Amino acid sequence: MNQKFENQAVVLANGSFPQAPMPLKLLSSAPYLVACDGATNQLVLQGITPNLIIGDGDSISIENRKRYQDIFLQIADQETNDLTKAINYLESIGKTKIAVLGATGGRDDHALGNISLLIEYLQRGIEVRMYTDHGIFIPLNGNQLLKSHNGQQVSIFNFGATNFESIGLKYPIYDFNNWWQGTLNEALCDEFSILATGNYIVYLAYPELKEI
């Protein structure tokens, strides 16, 4: 069962700054807010100060680097991107339910990389959900029941899972190999089930997204 998600922290990545109601609500109510490097520049213009700024320091402005030096954790490691640096830090302080904002809308290759990282975090036992201005990416493993509503647009991206079946989706799913094959599905009622062995990502589109 996929229970209601209550994040312990929010990470703002340095893609497009959130505009939609759902990510903006998460941003304003964040119990602990981490800004990835250059995301700080736009965040402080909105009058919001994060709990922590983290990254390699290549995109935060010189002014903000000086102004927020007491909460800026610079990590020069180039083997991980700033989003993963933020997730690693949050995991180290015991926060394992994390909402990620601003991870898409910039460079397309960065967006795809950030989405695929959700599976890596899942494999580490960290529950990370990515909220964009259009919907939510949820990494999952095995059999899951998700809250939805009739007509909600749903896509499923496979990361090596097998034995796919679904209940409550308009189109039956199968052991597809290419990402496009699981896109453009639709929920038929207020919940749907996915049966599978292995990892995959479910995308739930706005609007009218119910609490999940």
MDAnalysis code that builds the backbone (N, CA, C; Angstrom):
import MDAnalysis as mda
import numpy as np

u = mda.Universe.empty(636, n_residues=212, atom_resindex=np.repeat(np.arange(212), 3), trajectory=True)
u.add_TopologyAttr("name", ["N", "CA", "C"] * 212)
u.add_TopologyAttr("resid", np.arange(1, 213))
u.add_TopologyAttr("resname", ["MET", "ASN", "GLN", "LYS", "PHE", "GLU", "ASN", "GLN", "ALA", "VAL", "VAL", "LEU", "ALA", "ASN", "GLY", "SER", "PHE", "PRO", "GLN", "ALA", "PRO", "MET", "PRO", "LEU", "LYS", "LEU", "LEU", "SER", "SER", "ALA", "PRO", "TYR", "LEU", "VAL", "ALA", "CYS", "ASP", "GLY", "ALA", "THR", "ASN", "GLN", "LEU", "VAL", "LEU", "GLN", "GLY", "ILE", "THR", "PRO", "ASN", "LEU", "ILE", "ILE", "GLY", "ASP", "GLY", "ASP", "SER", "ILE", "SER", "ILE", "GLU", "ASN", "ARG", "LYS", "ARG", "TYR", "GLN", "ASP", "ILE", "PHE", "LEU", "GLN", "ILE", "ALA", "ASP", "GLN", "GLU", "THR", "ASN", "ASP", "LEU", "THR", "LYS", "ALA", "ILE", "ASN", "TYR", "LEU", "GLU", "SER", "ILE", "GLY", "LYS", "THR", "LYS", "ILE", "ALA", "VAL", "LEU", "GLY", "ALA", "THR", "GLY", "GLY", "ARG", "ASP", "ASP", "HIS", "ALA", "LEU", "GLY", "ASN", "ILE", "SER", "LEU", "LEU", "ILE", "GLU", "TYR", "LEU", "GLN", "ARG", "GLY", "ILE", "GLU", "VAL", "ARG", "MET", "TYR", "THR", "ASP", "HIS", "GLY", "ILE", "PHE", "ILE", "PRO", "LEU", "ASN", "GLY", "ASN", "GLN", "LEU", "LEU", "LYS", "SER", "HIS", "ASN", "GLY", "GLN", "GLN", "VAL", "SER", "ILE", "PHE", "ASN", "PHE", "GLY", "ALA", "THR", "ASN", "PHE", "GLU", "SER", "ILE", "GLY", "LEU", "LYS", "TYR", "PRO", "ILE", "TYR", "ASP", "PHE", "ASN", "ASN", "TRP", "TRP", "GLN", "GLY", "THR", "LEU", "ASN", "GLU", "ALA", "LEU", "CYS", "ASP", "GLU", "PHE", "SER", "ILE", "LEU", "ALA", "THR", "GLY", "ASN", "TYR", "ILE", "VAL", "TYR", "LEU", "ALA", "TYR", "PRO", "GLU", "LEU", "LYS", "GLU", "ILE"])
u.atoms.positions = np.array([
    [0.842, -1.197, 0.000],
    [0.000, 0.000, 0.000],
    [0.883, 1.255, 0.000],
    [0.493, 2.229, -0.782],
    [1.238, 3.487, -0.828],
    [0.520, 4.511, 0.046],
    [1.011, 4.702, 1.254],
    [0.337, 5.548, 2.225],
    [0.564, 7.025, 1.933],
    [-0.208, 7.854, 2.606],
    [-0.078, 9.299, 2.437],
    [1.354, 9.738, 2.744],
    [1.881, 10.592, 1.900],
    [3.266, 11.040, 2.006],
    [3.333, 12.325, 2.822],
    [4.109, 12.307, 3.895],
    [4.332, 13.503, 4.710],
    [5.829, 13.764, 4.737],
    [6.260, 14.756, 3.980],
    [7.693, 14.982, 3.864],
    [8.295, 15.537, 5.147],
    [9.533, 15.154, 5.381],
    [10.311, 15.671, 6.509],
    [11.200, 16.827, 6.092],
    [11.359, 16.993, 4.782],
    [12.211, 18.069, 4.256],
    [11.851, 18.315, 2.805],
    [12.195, 19.512, 2.335],
    [11.999, 19.897, 0.936],
    [13.335, 20.345, 0.375],
    [13.636, 19.882, -0.829],
    [14.835, 20.317, -1.538],
    [14.410, 21.125, -2.758],
    [14.953, 22.318, -2.890],
    [14.717, 23.145, -4.073],
    [15.942, 23.066, -4.963],
    [15.778, 22.411, -6.122],
    [16.874, 22.293, -7.079],
    [16.927, 23.538, -7.969],
    [17.989, 23.627, -8.758],
    [18.237, 24.844, -9.540],
    [17.715, 24.735, -10.967],
    [16.477, 24.219, -11.110],
    [15.803, 24.252, -12.400],
    [14.867, 25.442, -12.433],
    [13.680, 25.237, -13.010],
    [12.690, 26.318, -13.025],
    [12.062, 26.478, -11.651],
    [11.961, 27.720, -11.194],
    [11.367, 27.972, -9.888],
    [9.883, 27.601, -9.944],
    [9.356, 26.936, -8.912],
    [7.963, 26.479, -8.915],
    [6.964, 27.617, -9.139],
    [5.906, 27.287, -9.902],
    [4.836, 28.237, -10.171],
    [3.461, 27.684, -9.818],
    [3.310, 26.382, -9.837],
    [2.006, 25.751, -9.621],
    [1.658, 25.693, -8.134],
    [0.377, 25.603, -7.791],
    [-0.061, 25.614, -6.386],
    [0.552, 24.511, -5.531],
    [0.630, 23.277, -6.059],
    [1.129, 22.168, -5.247],
    [2.578, 22.367, -4.804],
    [3.536, 22.597, -5.730],
    [4.909, 22.801, -5.260],
    [5.091, 24.072, -4.439],
    [4.325, 25.110, -4.738],
    [4.435, 26.338, -3.944],
    [3.946, 26.108, -2.515],
    [2.909, 25.300, -2.367],
    [2.421, 24.966, -1.030],
    [3.471, 24.195, -0.255],
    [4.115, 23.242, -0.919],
    [5.174, 22.469, -0.267],
    [6.347, 23.359, 0.124],
    [6.669, 24.316, -0.741],
    [7.778, 25.223, -0.459],
    [7.484, 26.088, 0.762],
    [6.280, 26.641, 0.832],
    [5.935, 27.558, 1.925],
    [5.761, 26.844, 3.259],
    [5.454, 25.549, 3.212],
    [5.201, 24.810, 4.457],
    [6.321, 23.831, 4.802],
    [7.461, 23.960, 4.141],
    [8.552, 23.000, 4.336],
    [9.001, 22.945, 5.803],
    [9.035, 21.752, 6.387],
    [9.533, 21.635, 7.760],
    [11.039, 21.875, 7.857],
    [11.739, 21.606, 6.764],
    [13.183, 21.848, 6.685],
    [13.485, 22.031, 5.204],
    [14.071, 23.178, 4.850],
    [14.252, 23.532, 3.441],
    [15.733, 23.612, 3.080],
    [16.111, 22.851, 2.059],
    [17.474, 22.875, 1.539],
    [17.446, 23.429, 0.124],
    [18.261, 24.429, -0.147],
    [18.387, 25.000, -1.485],
    [19.672, 24.503, -2.124],
    [19.570, 24.051, -3.351],
    [20.749, 23.601, -4.090],
    [21.440, 24.783, -4.747],
    [22.548, 25.191, -4.164],
    [23.443, 26.163, -4.789],
    [22.710, 27.354, -5.401],
    [22.635, 27.429, -6.736],
    [22.059, 28.582, -7.417],
    [20.573, 28.758, -7.223],
    [19.865, 27.722, -6.742],
    [18.437, 27.877, -6.457],
    [18.212, 28.937, -5.395],
    [19.230, 29.198, -4.616],
    [19.151, 30.214, -3.561],
    [18.844, 31.592, -4.146],
    [19.397, 31.878, -5.295],
    [19.261, 33.212, -5.881],
    [17.800, 33.603, -6.085],
    [17.009, 32.696, -6.638],
    [15.601, 32.979, -6.862],
    [14.795, 32.846, -5.575],
    [15.194, 31.916, -4.730],
    [14.462, 31.678, -3.480],
    [14.448, 32.915, -2.599],
    [15.583, 33.551, -2.426],
    [15.646, 34.702, -1.524],
    [14.923, 35.912, -2.119],
    [14.800, 35.947, -3.449],
    [14.006, 37.015, -4.066],
    [12.533, 36.884, -3.711],
    [12.120, 35.651, -3.351],
    [10.746, 35.414, -2.925],
    [10.566, 35.637, -1.420],
    [11.629, 36.082, -0.770],
    [11.555, 36.360, 0.661],
    [11.651, 35.132, 1.530],
    [12.221, 34.048, 1.001],
    [12.337, 32.791, 1.748],
    [13.800, 32.491, 2.002],
    [14.136, 32.201, 3.258],
    [15.494, 31.809, 3.624],
    [15.509, 30.324, 3.937],
    [16.349, 29.541, 3.270],
    [16.389, 28.105, 3.538],
    [17.082, 27.809, 4.862],
    [16.916, 26.585, 5.329],
    [17.665, 26.132, 6.504],
    [19.110, 25.837, 6.149],
    [19.320, 25.414, 4.894],
    [20.656, 25.054, 4.441],
    [20.769, 25.294, 2.944],
    [21.962, 25.739, 2.529],
    [22.316, 25.839, 1.114],
    [23.447, 24.854, 0.882],
    [23.331, 24.048, -0.175],
    [24.352, 23.025, -0.396],
    [24.707, 22.943, -1.873],
    [25.963, 22.634, -2.166],
    [26.382, 22.483, -3.553],
    [27.857, 22.759, -3.723],
    [28.284, 22.751, -4.986],
    [29.707, 22.985, -5.237],
    [30.038, 24.470, -5.365],
    [29.021, 25.325, -5.307],
    [29.260, 26.762, -5.281],
    [29.441, 27.406, -6.630],
    [29.088, 26.685, -7.711],
    [29.355, 27.236, -9.034],
    [28.253, 28.140, -9.570],
    [27.097, 28.178, -8.884],
    [26.000, 28.975, -9.437],
    [25.341, 29.927, -8.443],
    [25.653, 29.827, -7.172],
    [25.143, 30.801, -6.215],
    [25.867, 32.129, -6.435],
    [25.152, 33.233, -6.317],
    [25.784, 34.532, -6.545],
    [26.797, 34.834, -5.448],
    [27.765, 35.674, -5.778],
    [28.787, 36.049, -4.798],
    [28.132, 36.748, -3.604],
    [27.134, 37.571, -3.887],
    [26.425, 38.276, -2.824],
    [25.746, 37.301, -1.866],
    [25.049, 36.310, -2.421],
    [24.350, 35.356, -1.560],
    [25.306, 34.400, -0.858],
    [26.418, 34.103, -1.501],
    [27.424, 33.263, -0.845],
    [27.926, 33.945, 0.426],
    [28.159, 35.253, 0.338],
    [28.629, 35.997, 1.514],
    [27.505, 36.173, 2.533],
    [26.322, 36.515, 2.052],
    [25.196, 36.797, 2.944],
    [24.794, 35.565, 3.748],
    [24.864, 34.379, 3.102],
    [24.385, 33.159, 3.764],
    [25.519, 32.183, 4.052],
    [26.707, 32.716, 4.295],
    [27.862, 31.849, 4.505],
    [27.702, 30.923, 5.709],
    [26.903, 31.340, 6.682],
    [26.728, 30.518, 7.882],
    [25.879, 29.272, 7.633],
    [25.093, 29.278, 6.560],
    [24.261, 28.110, 6.272],
    [24.625, 27.488, 4.922],
    [25.757, 27.878, 4.363],
    [26.193, 27.341, 3.077],
    [27.198, 26.221, 3.295],
    [26.818, 25.009, 2.862],
    [27.698, 23.851, 2.954],
    [28.238, 23.570, 1.560],
    [29.493, 23.932, 1.335],
    [30.095, 23.741, 0.020],
    [30.752, 22.367, -0.052],
    [30.380, 21.597, -1.094],
    [30.942, 20.266, -1.310],
    [31.457, 20.227, -2.739],
    [32.746, 20.090, -2.883],
    [33.366, 20.200, -4.204],
    [33.224, 18.940, -5.052],
    [32.806, 17.836, -4.460],
    [32.699, 16.551, -5.146],
    [31.938, 16.683, -6.469],
    [32.577, 16.303, -7.572],
    [31.940, 16.385, -8.888],
    [31.331, 15.054, -9.327],
    [31.412, 14.038, -8.481],
    [30.831, 12.737, -8.797],
    [29.335, 12.693, -8.513],
    [28.844, 13.667, -7.757],
    [27.412, 13.753, -7.482],
    [26.937, 15.168, -7.809],
    [25.690, 15.285, -8.270],
    [25.162, 16.618, -8.526],
    [24.647, 17.233, -7.225],
    [24.215, 18.489, -7.292],
    [23.810, 19.192, -6.073],
    [22.565, 18.569, -5.446],
    [21.674, 18.027, -6.270],
    [20.483, 17.371, -5.722],
    [20.880, 16.188, -4.864],
    [21.773, 15.363, -5.349],
    [22.210, 14.203, -4.566],
    [22.982, 14.636, -3.328],
    [23.750, 15.710, -3.422],
    [24.426, 16.231, -2.226],
    [23.398, 16.589, -1.154],
    [22.288, 17.204, -1.581],
    [21.234, 17.580, -0.632],
    [20.572, 16.344, -0.030],
    [20.269, 15.352, -0.866],
    [19.650, 14.121, -0.370],
    [20.584, 13.407, 0.599],
    [21.863, 13.336, 0.255],
    [22.833, 12.684, 1.142],
    [22.885, 13.361, 2.505],
    [22.884, 14.688, 2.496],
    [22.936, 15.418, 3.758],
    [21.689, 15.140, 4.589],
    [20.529, 15.203, 3.962],
    [19.285, 14.980, 4.698],
    [19.234, 13.567, 5.267],
    [19.700, 12.608, 4.493],
    [19.754, 11.235, 5.006],
    [20.660, 11.151, 6.237],
    [21.766, 11.896, 6.208],
    [22.727, 11.843, 7.321],
    [22.155, 12.403, 8.614],
    [21.122, 13.253, 8.509],
    [20.496, 13.796, 9.729],
    [19.129, 13.152, 9.977],
    [18.898, 12.019, 9.333],
    [17.727, 11.214, 9.637],
    [16.445, 11.593, 8.925],
    [16.540, 12.417, 7.882],
    [15.334, 12.807, 7.138],
    [15.286, 12.001, 5.842],
    [14.341, 11.076, 5.756],
    [14.288, 10.141, 4.637],
    [12.990, 10.211, 3.840],
    [12.113, 11.148, 4.159],
    [10.921, 11.412, 3.356],
    [11.050, 12.842, 2.827],
    [11.342, 12.962, 1.545],
    [11.802, 14.234, 1.002],
    [11.021, 14.598, -0.264],
    [10.571, 15.846, -0.329],
    [9.945, 16.385, -1.535],
    [10.964, 17.227, -2.290],
    [11.080, 16.992, -3.580],
    [12.019, 17.735, -4.418],
    [11.234, 18.652, -5.355],
    [11.621, 19.912, -5.391],
    [11.005, 20.911, -6.262],
    [12.076, 21.488, -7.190],
    [11.656, 22.069, -8.305],
    [12.593, 22.774, -9.175],
    [13.633, 21.900, -9.842],
    [13.350, 20.609, -9.996],
    [14.338, 19.693, -10.577],
    [14.187, 19.526, -12.080],
    [13.165, 20.163, -12.656],
    [12.962, 20.116, -14.107],
    [12.798, 21.543, -14.624],
    [12.625, 21.670, -15.915],
    [12.358, 22.983, -16.498],
    [13.591, 23.746, -16.922],
    [14.768, 23.239, -16.557],
    [16.000, 23.844, -17.023],
    [16.525, 23.031, -18.205],
    [17.767, 22.640, -18.159],
    [18.318, 21.793, -19.215],
    [17.627, 20.439, -19.209],
    [17.274, 19.938, -20.372],
    [16.541, 18.687, -20.474],
    [17.353, 17.503, -19.961],
    [18.665, 17.499, -20.220],
    [19.481, 16.382, -19.758],
    [19.568, 16.366, -18.239],
    [19.600, 17.555, -17.625],
    [19.589, 17.613, -16.165],
    [18.278, 17.077, -15.609],
    [17.178, 17.439, -16.264],
    [15.866, 16.980, -15.800],
    [15.770, 15.462, -15.852],
    [16.188, 14.857, -16.962],
    [16.150, 13.400, -17.080],
    [17.055, 12.738, -16.048],
    [18.213, 13.309, -15.837],
    [19.118, 12.777, -14.824],
    [18.510, 12.830, -13.439],
    [17.872, 13.948, -13.109],
    [17.249, 14.093, -11.791],
    [16.108, 13.098, -11.597],
    [15.308, 12.894, -12.637],
    [14.202, 11.941, -12.529],
    [14.731, 10.530, -12.299],
    [15.762, 10.149, -13.037],
    [16.306, 8.795, -12.898],
    [16.942, 8.576, -11.521],
    [17.428, 9.646, -10.907],
    [18.022, 9.524, -9.577],
    [17.007, 9.079, -8.528],
    [15.718, 9.288, -8.784],
    [14.703, 8.868, -7.820],
    [14.797, 7.373, -7.531],
    [15.140, 6.585, -8.541],
    [15.281, 5.146, -8.342],
    [16.493, 4.835, -7.470],
    [17.576, 5.569, -7.672],
    [18.762, 5.363, -6.829],
    [18.444, 5.649, -5.366],
    [17.707, 6.723, -5.118],
    [17.338, 7.044, -3.737],
    [16.413, 5.963, -3.165],
    [15.486, 5.477, -3.987],
    [14.581, 4.416, -3.541],
    [15.362, 3.175, -3.119],
    [16.363, 2.818, -3.887],
    [17.163, 1.638, -3.584],
    [17.948, 1.799, -2.286],
    [18.158, 3.032, -1.881],
    [18.856, 3.307, -0.619],
    [17.892, 3.396, 0.561],
    [16.602, 3.245, 0.296],
    [15.614, 3.316, 1.370],
    [15.157, 4.714, 1.694],
    [15.384, 5.669, 0.770],
    [14.953, 7.049, 0.964],
    [13.718, 7.284, 0.093],
    [12.666, 7.828, 0.675],
    [11.437, 8.079, -0.076],
    [11.453, 9.523, -0.574],
    [11.732, 9.679, -1.853],
    [11.845, 10.998, -2.460],
    [10.803, 11.117, -3.565],
    [10.001, 12.165, -3.509],
    [9.027, 12.447, -4.559],
    [9.356, 13.779, -5.220],
    [9.213, 13.830, -6.528],
    [9.558, 15.024, -7.284],
    [8.286, 15.708, -7.770],
    [8.108, 16.951, -7.340],
    [6.931, 17.740, -7.699],
    [7.330, 18.797, -8.720],
    [6.705, 18.742, -9.890],
    [6.953, 19.748, -10.917],
    [5.734, 20.668, -11.002],
    [5.705, 21.540, -11.971],
    [4.533, 22.396, -12.169],
    [3.401, 21.669, -12.892],
    [3.642, 20.414, -13.249],
    [2.640, 19.669, -14.019],
    [2.210, 18.372, -13.362],
    [2.988, 17.853, -12.423],
    [2.626, 16.601, -11.788],
    [3.698, 16.115, -10.830],
    [3.550, 14.852, -10.399],
    [4.427, 14.263, -9.394],
    [5.048, 12.986, -9.936],
    [6.348, 12.837, -9.758],
    [7.059, 11.598, -10.041],
    [7.251, 10.844, -8.734],
    [6.766, 9.590, -8.685],
    [6.854, 8.785, -7.467],
    [7.596, 7.491, -7.779],
    [8.789, 7.266, -7.202],
    [9.497, 6.007, -7.409],
    [8.890, 4.912, -6.526],
    [8.700, 3.731, -7.096],
    [8.026, 2.660, -6.382],
    [8.680, 1.315, -6.662],
    [8.370, 0.371, -5.790],
    [8.860, -0.997, -5.952],
    [7.728, -1.961, -5.638],
    [7.558, -2.981, -6.478],
    [6.594, -4.030, -6.183],
    [5.146, -3.589, -6.329],
    [4.269, -4.252, -5.578],
    [2.835, -3.988, -5.670],
    [2.467, -2.713, -4.916],
    [1.690, -1.845, -5.558],
    [1.339, -0.575, -4.943],
    [-0.102, -0.192, -5.256],
    [-0.745, 0.452, -4.278],
    [-2.070, 1.042, -4.462],
    [-1.928, 2.545, -4.333],
    [-2.401, 3.294, -5.333],
    [-2.258, 4.751, -5.326],
    [-3.619, 5.424, -5.395],
    [-3.779, 6.467, -4.591],
    [-4.985, 7.282, -4.655],
    [-4.969, 8.100, -5.939],
    [-6.136, 8.312, -6.513],
    [-6.223, 9.023, -7.771],
    [-7.619, 9.614, -7.914],
    [-8.035, 9.883, -9.138],
    [-9.407, 10.269, -9.426],
    [-9.712, 9.932, -10.878],
    [-10.974, 9.778, -11.167],
    [-11.387, 9.399, -12.509],
    [-10.879, 10.405, -13.543],
    [-10.148, 9.914, -14.525],
    [-9.631, 10.768, -15.582],
    [-8.232, 11.300, -15.346],
    [-7.669, 11.054, -14.183],
    [-6.312, 11.553, -13.938],
    [-5.328, 10.891, -14.900],
    [-4.449, 11.688, -15.465],
    [-3.457, 11.184, -16.404],
    [-2.291, 10.555, -15.648],
    [-1.919, 9.366, -16.095],
    [-0.921, 8.555, -15.408],
    [0.092, 8.034, -16.418],
    [1.375, 8.075, -16.067],
    [2.415, 7.434, -16.875],
    [3.280, 6.575, -15.966],
    [3.808, 5.501, -16.518],
    [4.640, 4.568, -15.756],
    [5.947, 4.370, -16.512],
    [7.057, 4.581, -15.826],
    [8.381, 4.441, -16.427],
    [9.091, 3.269, -15.769],
    [9.470, 2.302, -16.573],
    [10.036, 1.070, -16.047],
    [11.545, 1.173, -15.851],
    [12.004, 0.683, -14.715],
    [13.435, 0.609, -14.417],
    [13.797, -0.835, -14.078],
    [13.476, -1.727, -15.016],
    [13.852, -3.129, -14.858],
    [12.814, -4.008, -14.205],
    [11.628, -3.491, -13.929],
    [10.584, -4.298, -13.296],
    [9.985, -5.286, -14.298],
    [9.414, -6.376, -13.777],
    [8.752, -7.386, -14.594],
    [7.410, -7.737, -13.975],
    [6.668, -8.586, -14.657],
    [5.364, -9.071, -14.180],
    [4.369, -7.931, -13.956],
    [4.395, -6.948, -14.840],
    [3.497, -5.800, -14.712],
    [2.032, -6.182, -14.962],
    [1.174, -5.732, -14.064],
    [-0.274, -5.778, -14.249],
    [-0.843, -4.527, -13.596],
    [-2.065, -4.154, -13.976],
    [-2.694, -2.994, -13.353],
    [-4.171, -3.254, -13.131],
    [-4.714, -2.574, -12.137],
    [-6.147, -2.586, -11.851],
    [-6.577, -1.133, -11.705],
    [-7.587, -0.716, -12.464],
    [-8.078, 0.651, -12.349],
    [-7.473, 1.631, -13.312],
    [-6.690, 1.151, -14.284],
    [-6.155, 2.009, -15.340],
    [-6.866, 1.706, -16.651],
    [-7.001, 2.696, -17.496],
    [-7.740, 2.558, -18.750],
    [-7.092, 1.550, -19.688],
    [-5.754, 1.581, -19.754],
    [-5.036, 0.690, -20.658],
    [-4.211, -0.311, -19.855],
    [-4.268, -1.596, -20.194],
    [-3.482, -2.592, -19.463],
    [-1.987, -2.344, -19.648],
    [-1.215, -2.649, -18.635],
    [0.233, -2.470, -18.725],
    [0.900, -3.837, -18.845],
    [2.130, -3.822, -19.289],
    [2.866, -5.062, -19.558],
    [4.345, -4.784, -19.304],
    [5.175, -5.784, -19.544],
    [6.607, -5.620, -19.270],
    [7.285, -4.831, -20.387],
    [6.956, -3.528, -20.453],
    [7.537, -2.676, -21.490],
    [8.993, -2.354, -21.165],
    [9.758, -2.087, -22.213],
    [11.191, -1.800, -22.067],
    [11.525, -0.338, -22.311],
    [10.763, 0.320, -23.171],
    [11.025, 1.723, -23.495],
    [10.097, 2.625, -22.694],
    [10.607, 3.783, -22.285],
    [9.832, 4.670, -21.414],
    [8.511, 5.101, -22.039],
    [8.484, 5.351, -23.338],
    [7.270, 5.863, -23.973],
    [6.120, 4.868, -23.883],
    [6.429, 3.567, -23.755],
    [5.392, 2.541, -23.792],
    [4.457, 2.582, -22.582],
    [4.893, 3.181, -21.498],
    [4.048, 3.241, -20.302],
    [3.394, 4.595, -20.078],
    [3.507, 5.483, -21.063],
    [2.965, 6.836, -20.902],
    [1.515, 6.925, -21.362],
    [0.878, 8.048, -21.023],
    [-0.452, 8.408, -21.519],
    [-1.537, 7.409, -21.130],
    [-1.472, 6.928, -19.899],
    [-2.541, 6.091, -19.367],
    [-3.503, 6.978, -18.582],
    [-4.528, 6.377, -17.990],
    [-5.557, 7.176, -17.328],
    [-6.223, 6.375, -16.222],
    [-6.422, 7.002, -15.075],
    [-7.114, 6.344, -13.963],
    [-8.618, 6.332, -14.220],
    [-9.261, 5.244, -13.805],
    [-10.689, 5.084, -14.032],
    [-11.537, 5.364, -12.795],
    [-10.896, 5.494, -11.630],
    [-11.651, 5.720, -10.397],
    [-10.757, 6.422, -9.386],
    [-11.087, 6.318, -8.094],
    [-10.362, 7.086, -7.083],
    [-9.111, 6.388, -6.567],
    [-8.761, 5.261, -7.171],
    [-7.512, 4.596, -6.841],
    [-7.180, 3.600, -7.951],
    [-5.924, 3.241, -8.039],
    [-5.534, 2.193, -8.977],
    [-4.369, 1.415, -8.383],
    [-4.215, 0.180, -8.856],
    [-3.159, -0.692, -8.356],
    [-2.192, -1.039, -9.468],
    [-0.930, -1.148, -9.100],
    [0.095, -1.657, -10.000],
    [0.733, -2.870, -9.343],
    [0.775, -3.964, -10.062],
    [1.430, -5.181, -9.596],
    [2.700, -5.356, -10.414],
    [3.824, -5.539, -9.751],
    [5.096, -5.655, -10.454],
    [6.152, -6.240, -9.533],
    [7.207, -6.710, -10.144],
    [8.396, -7.150, -9.416],
    [9.543, -6.250, -9.854],
    [10.016, -5.391, -8.949],
    [11.102, -4.489, -9.299],
    [10.711, -3.030, -9.204],
    [11.565, -2.178, -9.754],
    [11.436, -0.726, -9.594],
    [10.832, -0.040, -10.810],
    [10.056, 1.000, -10.541],
    [9.459, 1.799, -11.603],
    [9.077, 3.162, -11.024],
    [8.769, 4.101, -11.891],
    [8.328, 5.431, -11.472],
    [6.934, 5.680, -12.025],
    [6.042, 6.160, -11.175],
    [4.708, 6.559, -11.603],
    [4.641, 8.078, -11.631],
    [4.088, 8.612, -12.715],
    [3.862, 10.044, -12.849],
    [2.363, 10.307, -12.790],
    [1.942, 11.173, -11.878],
    [0.546, 11.575, -11.738],
    [0.434, 13.043, -12.114],
    [-0.404, 13.333, -13.088],
    [-0.493, 14.693, -13.604],
    [-1.486, 15.528, -12.801],
    [-1.203, 16.831, -12.657],
    [-2.186, 17.792, -12.197],
    [-3.137, 18.051, -13.372],
    [-4.263, 18.699, -13.213],
    [-4.780, 19.266, -11.967],
    [-5.667, 18.268, -11.242],
    [-6.332, 18.769, -10.210],
    [-7.270, 18.001, -9.416],
    [-6.615, 16.799, -8.754],
    [-5.348, 16.938, -8.423],
    [-4.641, 15.846, -7.761],
    [-5.076, 15.765, -6.319],
    [-5.548, 14.590, -5.882],
    [-5.942, 14.403, -4.493],
    [-4.716, 14.137, -3.635],
    [-4.912, 14.242, -2.318],
    [-3.825, 13.921, -1.397],
    [-3.471, 12.447, -1.552],
    [-2.150, 12.153, -1.545],
    [-1.714, 10.768, -1.703],
    [-0.700, 10.436, -0.616],
])
